[in-house]
Amino acid sequence: MSGELPPPQPPSEPPPPAPDARKGLPPAPHADRFRFVLGALLGLGLAAIVAAVALFVQGPASNSDWSSWRPSEDGQAGAAQIAAHVSTTYRGADGTQLVAVKAGPMKVADLDLNVAVKAAKGDEVFSGSGVRYVMCGLGPNCSIADGKPSVERGVLLQREALELALYSFQYLSNVDQVVAFLPPRPGEDPTQGKAIFFQKDDVGSALDQPLDRTLPSPPPSLNSLRASDVAAVDHFAGHHVYCFAYQVAQDVSAYLVLSPPRATCPGMGGTQQAGP
């Protein structure tokens, strides 16, 4: 019959499910190489961090670029070489050597010398190994025989003491403190005068750069002090000048007692002058 409906068709089968995009993907052609490179970069980064931390903790290593001269010996022999080298480069107004310098261990009368600093916040005793330098002008009681005490001469002597300390910290093993005894003025007691007490941590920035950047060579004369010399002395040495005296404790140990500086230290008499 023309009016009959066509027979129903069987239902079509549902389309097959789409493959899971997370499964079955072919491996990236360079996956293994990428993982290797990434691992290498991470390893290098970690090594760089470790090296940087080690550098920060240990500080820059000493090298031959720090100064054009260096001692050939360590210990007290090296300190003696430093004293001889530095002292011959500093000259007085007449061109002669300003002072003789003698190096020695931190001892007095065969007793170990402890450094005690008197301060408003409380006294402090410093322990550690070090070296001491005695600056002698070869006049009476080691005073400077020629010329008159002056501010300029005092600055030049402090510059020399600073240079002695920097060489010692840079090249001598196990030295973390240096005491430089300034020459007394004429008529002063050489066992009670002024000294400069250096600690290695206080001059770290000068040890991290070549010596000439802190103390240009050759040293200036009394009449040619540079602004950079005065600034270096003020920064690294000026705040570490003390009046000193020796004391013996009940246990017969020796102390170098450092007190805040004054125009006239005990043992200097009543005369006030501008410098050593």
Contacts in CASP RR format, 6 or more apart in sequence:
PFRMAT RR
TARGET T0000
AUTHOR 0000-0000-0000
METHOD contacts of the structure
MODEL  1
MSGELPPPQPPSEPPPPAPDARKGLPPAPHADRFRFVLGALLGLGLAAIV
AAVALFVQGPASNSDWSSWRPSEDGQAGAAQIAAHVSTTYRGADGTQLVA
VKAGPMKVADLDLNVAVKAAKGDEVFSGSGVRYVMCGLGPNCSIADGKPS
VERGVLLQREALELALYSFQYLSNVDQVVAFLPPRPGEDPTQGKAIFFQK
DDVGSALDQPLDRTLPSPPPSLNSLRASDVAAVDHFAGHHVYCFAYQVAQ
DVSAYLVLSPPRATCPGMGGTQQAGP
28 34 0 8 1.000
59 208 0 8 1.000
60 207 0 8 1.000
60 208 0 8 1.000
62 170 0 8 1.000
62 171 0 8 1.000
64 70 0 8 1.000
65 210 0 8 1.000
66 170 0 8 1.000
66 207 0 8 1.000
66 210 0 8 1.000
66 211 0 8 1.000
67 167 0 8 1.000
67 170 0 8 1.000
67 210 0 8 1.000
67 211 0 8 1.000
67 212 0 8 1.000
68 217 0 8 1.000
69 85 0 8 1.000
70 167 0 8 1.000
70 170 0 8 1.000
70 171 0 8 1.000
71 77 0 8 1.000
71 78 0 8 1.000
71 79 0 8 1.000
71 81 0 8 1.000
71 82 0 8 1.000
71 85 0 8 1.000
71 167 0 8 1.000
71 171 0 8 1.000
71 172 0 8 1.000
72 78 0 8 1.000
72 81 0 8 1.000
73 81 0 8 1.000
74 171 0 8 1.000
74 172 0 8 1.000
74 173 0 8 1.000
75 131 0 8 1.000
75 172 0 8 1.000
75 173 0 8 1.000
75 175 0 8 1.000
76 103 0 8 1.000
76 104 0 8 1.000
76 105 0 8 1.000
76 131 0 8 1.000
78 103 0 8 1.000
78 171 0 8 1.000
78 172 0 8 1.000
79 103 0 8 1.000
79 104 0 8 1.000
79 131 0 8 1.000
79 133 0 8 1.000
79 168 0 8 1.000
79 172 0 8 1.000
80 103 0 8 1.000
80 104 0 8 1.000
82 103 0 8 1.000
82 164 0 8 1.000
82 167 0 8 1.000
82 168 0 8 1.000
82 171 0 8 1.000
82 172 0 8 1.000
83 101 0 8 1.000
83 102 0 8 1.000
83 103 0 8 1.000
83 133 0 8 1.000
83 164 0 8 1.000
84 101 0 8 1.000
85 167 0 8 1.000
86 101 0 8 1.000
86 160 0 8 1.000
86 163 0 8 1.000
86 164 0 8 1.000
86 167 0 8 1.000
87 97 0 8 1.000
87 98 0 8 1.000
87 99 0 8 1.000
87 100 0 8 1.000
87 101 0 8 1.000
87 160 0 8 1.000
88 97 0 8 1.000
89 217 0 8 1.000
89 218 0 8 1.000
89 219 0 8 1.000
90 97 0 8 1.000
90 98 0 8 1.000
90 99 0 8 1.000
90 156 0 8 1.000
90 159 0 8 1.000
90 160 0 8 1.000
90 219 0 8 1.000
91 97 0 8 1.000
91 98 0 8 1.000
91 219 0 8 1.000
91 221 0 8 1.000
92 98 0 8 1.000
92 146 0 8 1.000
92 153 0 8 1.000
92 156 0 8 1.000
92 221 0 8 1.000
92 222 0 8 1.000
93 146 0 8 1.000
93 147 0 8 1.000
93 221 0 8 1.000
93 222 0 8 1.000
93 223 0 8 1.000
94 146 0 8 1.000
94 147 0 8 1.000
95 221 0 8 1.000
96 146 0 8 1.000
98 137 0 8 1.000
98 144 0 8 1.000
98 153 0 8 1.000
98 156 0 8 1.000
98 157 0 8 1.000
98 160 0 8 1.000
99 135 0 8 1.000
99 136 0 8 1.000
99 137 0 8 1.000
99 138 0 8 1.000
99 144 0 8 1.000
99 157 0 8 1.000
99 160 0 8 1.000
99 183 0 8 1.000
100 135 0 8 1.000
100 136 0 8 1.000
100 137 0 8 1.000
100 138 0 8 1.000
101 133 0 8 1.000
101 134 0 8 1.000
101 135 0 8 1.000
101 136 0 8 1.000
101 160 0 8 1.000
101 164 0 8 1.000
102 133 0 8 1.000
102 134 0 8 1.000
102 136 0 8 1.000
103 131 0 8 1.000
103 132 0 8 1.000
103 133 0 8 1.000
104 131 0 8 1.000
104 132 0 8 1.000
104 133 0 8 1.000
104 134 0 8 1.000
105 130 0 8 1.000
105 131 0 8 1.000
105 132 0 8 1.000
106 112 0 8 1.000
106 113 0 8 1.000
106 115 0 8 1.000
106 129 0 8 1.000
106 130 0 8 1.000
106 131 0 8 1.000
106 132 0 8 1.000
106 177 0 8 1.000
106 179 0 8 1.000
107 113 0 8 1.000
107 254 0 8 1.000
108 246 0 8 1.000
108 254 0 8 1.000
108 256 0 8 1.000
109 254 0 8 1.000
111 248 0 8 1.000
111 252 0 8 1.000
111 253 0 8 1.000
111 254 0 8 1.000
112 253 0 8 1.000
112 254 0 8 1.000
113 132 0 8 1.000
113 254 0 8 1.000
113 255 0 8 1.000
113 256 0 8 1.000
114 125 0 8 1.000
114 126 0 8 1.000
114 127 0 8 1.000
114 253 0 8 1.000
114 254 0 8 1.000
114 255 0 8 1.000
114 256 0 8 1.000
115 125 0 8 1.000
115 126 0 8 1.000
115 177 0 8 1.000
115 179 0 8 1.000
115 197 0 8 1.000
115 255 0 8 1.000
115 256 0 8 1.000
115 258 0 8 1.000
116 123 0 8 1.000
116 124 0 8 1.000
116 125 0 8 1.000
116 126 0 8 1.000
116 255 0 8 1.000
116 256 0 8 1.000
116 257 0 8 1.000
116 258 0 8 1.000
117 123 0 8 1.000
117 124 0 8 1.000
117 125 0 8 1.000
117 126 0 8 1.000
117 197 0 8 1.000
117 242 0 8 1.000
117 258 0 8 1.000
117 259 0 8 1.000
118 257 0 8 1.000
118 258 0 8 1.000
118 259 0 8 1.000
118 260 0 8 1.000
119 260 0 8 1.000
125 255 0 8 1.000
126 177 0 8 1.000
126 199 0 8 1.000
128 176 0 8 1.000
128 177 0 8 1.000
129 174 0 8 1.000
129 175 0 8 1.000
129 176 0 8 1.000
129 177 0 8 1.000
130 168 0 8 1.000
130 174 0 8 1.000
130 175 0 8 1.000
130 176 0 8 1.000
130 177 0 8 1.000
130 178 0 8 1.000
130 179 0 8 1.000
131 168 0 8 1.000
131 172 0 8 1.000
131 175 0 8 1.000
131 178 0 8 1.000
131 179 0 8 1.000
132 178 0 8 1.000
132 179 0 8 1.000
132 180 0 8 1.000
132 181 0 8 1.000
133 161 0 8 1.000
133 164 0 8 1.000
133 178 0 8 1.000
133 179 0 8 1.000
133 180 0 8 1.000
133 181 0 8 1.000
134 142 0 8 1.000
134 181 0 8 1.000
135 142 0 8 1.000
135 157 0 8 1.000
135 160 0 8 1.000
135 161 0 8 1.000
135 180 0 8 1.000
135 181 0 8 1.000
135 182 0 8 1.000
135 183 0 8 1.000
136 142 0 8 1.000
136 183 0 8 1.000
137 143 0 8 1.000
137 144 0 8 1.000
137 145 0 8 1.000
137 183 0 8 1.000
138 144 0 8 1.000
138 145 0 8 1.000
139 145 0 8 1.000
139 186 0 8 1.000
140 186 0 8 1.000
140 187 0 8 1.000
141 184 0 8 1.000
141 186 0 8 1.000
141 187 0 8 1.000
141 188 0 8 1.000
141 189 0 8 1.000
141 190 0 8 1.000
142 183 0 8 1.000
142 184 0 8 1.000
142 190 0 8 1.000
143 183 0 8 1.000
143 184 0 8 1.000
143 185 0 8 1.000
143 186 0 8 1.000
143 187 0 8 1.000
143 188 0 8 1.000
143 276 0 8 1.000
144 153 0 8 1.000
144 183 0 8 1.000
144 276 0 8 1.000
149 185 0 8 1.000
149 273 0 8 1.000
149 274 0 8 1.000
149 275 0 8 1.000
149 276 0 8 1.000
150 222 0 8 1.000
150 274 0 8 1.000
150 275 0 8 1.000
151 274 0 8 1.000
151 275 0 8 1.000
152 222 0 8 1.000
152 223 0 8 1.000
152 225 0 8 1.000
153 222 0 8 1.000
153 275 0 8 1.000
153 276 0 8 1.000
154 182 0 8 1.000
154 274 0 8 1.000
154 275 0 8 1.000
154 276 0 8 1.000
155 225 0 8 1.000
155 229 0 8 1.000
155 230 0 8 1.000
155 233 0 8 1.000
156 219 0 8 1.000
156 220 0 8 1.000
156 222 0 8 1.000
156 225 0 8 1.000
157 182 0 8 1.000
157 183 0 8 1.000
157 276 0 8 1.000
158 182 0 8 1.000
158 196 0 8 1.000
158 233 0 8 1.000
158 237 0 8 1.000
158 238 0 8 1.000
158 241 0 8 1.000
159 215 0 8 1.000
159 219 0 8 1.000
159 229 0 8 1.000
159 232 0 8 1.000
159 233 0 8 1.000
159 237 0 8 1.000
160 219 0 8 1.000
161 180 0 8 1.000
161 182 0 8 1.000
161 196 0 8 1.000
161 198 0 8 1.000
161 237 0 8 1.000
162 196 0 8 1.000
162 198 0 8 1.000
162 203 0 8 1.000
162 215 0 8 1.000
162 232 0 8 1.000
162 233 0 8 1.000
162 236 0 8 1.000
162 237 0 8 1.000
163 211 0 8 1.000
163 215 0 8 1.000
163 219 0 8 1.000
164 178 0 8 1.000
164 180 0 8 1.000
165 178 0 8 1.000
165 180 0 8 1.000
165 196 0 8 1.000
165 198 0 8 1.000
165 203 0 8 1.000
166 203 0 8 1.000
166 206 0 8 1.000
166 207 0 8 1.000
166 211 0 8 1.000
166 214 0 8 1.000
166 215 0 8 1.000
167 211 0 8 1.000
168 175 0 8 1.000
168 178 0 8 1.000
169 175 0 8 1.000
169 176 0 8 1.000
169 178 0 8 1.000
169 198 0 8 1.000
169 200 0 8 1.000
169 203 0 8 1.000
169 204 0 8 1.000
169 207 0 8 1.000
170 207 0 8 1.000
170 211 0 8 1.000
175 200 0 8 1.000
176 199 0 8 1.000
176 200 0 8 1.000
176 201 0 8 1.000
177 197 0 8 1.000
177 198 0 8 1.000
177 199 0 8 1.000
177 200 0 8 1.000
178 197 0 8 1.000
178 198 0 8 1.000
179 195 0 8 1.000
179 196 0 8 1.000
179 197 0 8 1.000
179 198 0 8 1.000
179 256 0 8 1.000
180 195 0 8 1.000
180 196 0 8 1.000
180 198 0 8 1.000
181 193 0 8 1.000
181 194 0 8 1.000
181 195 0 8 1.000
181 244 0 8 1.000
182 193 0 8 1.000
182 194 0 8 1.000
182 195 0 8 1.000
182 196 0 8 1.000
182 241 0 8 1.000
182 276 0 8 1.000
183 276 0 8 1.000
184 190 0 8 1.000
184 193 0 8 1.000
184 268 0 8 1.000
184 276 0 8 1.000
185 268 0 8 1.000
185 271 0 8 1.000
185 273 0 8 1.000
185 275 0 8 1.000
185 276 0 8 1.000
187 269 0 8 1.000
188 267 0 8 1.000
188 268 0 8 1.000
188 269 0 8 1.000
189 267 0 8 1.000
189 268 0 8 1.000
189 269 0 8 1.000
191 245 0 8 1.000
191 246 0 8 1.000
192 243 0 8 1.000
192 244 0 8 1.000
192 245 0 8 1.000
192 265 0 8 1.000
192 266 0 8 1.000
192 267 0 8 1.000
192 268 0 8 1.000
193 243 0 8 1.000
193 244 0 8 1.000
193 245 0 8 1.000
193 265 0 8 1.000
193 266 0 8 1.000
193 267 0 8 1.000
193 268 0 8 1.000
194 241 0 8 1.000
194 242 0 8 1.000
194 243 0 8 1.000
194 244 0 8 1.000
194 261 0 8 1.000
194 265 0 8 1.000
194 276 0 8 1.000
195 241 0 8 1.000
195 242 0 8 1.000
195 244 0 8 1.000
195 256 0 8 1.000
195 258 0 8 1.000
196 237 0 8 1.000
196 238 0 8 1.000
196 240 0 8 1.000
196 241 0 8 1.000
196 242 0 8 1.000
197 240 0 8 1.000
197 242 0 8 1.000
197 258 0 8 1.000
198 236 0 8 1.000
198 237 0 8 1.000
198 240 0 8 1.000
200 207 0 8 1.000
202 236 0 8 1.000
202 240 0 8 1.000
203 236 0 8 1.000
206 214 0 8 1.000
206 232 0 8 1.000
206 236 0 8 1.000
211 217 0 8 1.000
214 232 0 8 1.000
214 236 0 8 1.000
215 229 0 8 1.000
215 232 0 8 1.000
216 226 0 8 1.000
216 228 0 8 1.000
216 229 0 8 1.000
219 229 0 8 1.000
220 226 0 8 1.000
220 229 0 8 1.000
241 261 0 8 1.000
242 258 0 8 1.000
242 259 0 8 1.000
242 260 0 8 1.000
242 261 0 8 1.000
243 258 0 8 1.000
243 259 0 8 1.000
243 260 0 8 1.000
243 261 0 8 1.000
243 262 0 8 1.000
243 265 0 8 1.000
243 266 0 8 1.000
244 256 0 8 1.000
244 257 0 8 1.000
244 258 0 8 1.000
244 259 0 8 1.000
244 265 0 8 1.000
245 256 0 8 1.000
245 257 0 8 1.000
245 259 0 8 1.000
245 266 0 8 1.000
246 254 0 8 1.000
246 255 0 8 1.000
246 256 0 8 1.000
246 257 0 8 1.000
247 254 0 8 1.000
247 255 0 8 1.000
247 257 0 8 1.000
248 254 0 8 1.000
248 255 0 8 1.000
249 255 0 8 1.000
263 272 0 8 1.000
264 270 0 8 1.000
264 271 0 8 1.000
264 272 0 8 1.000
END
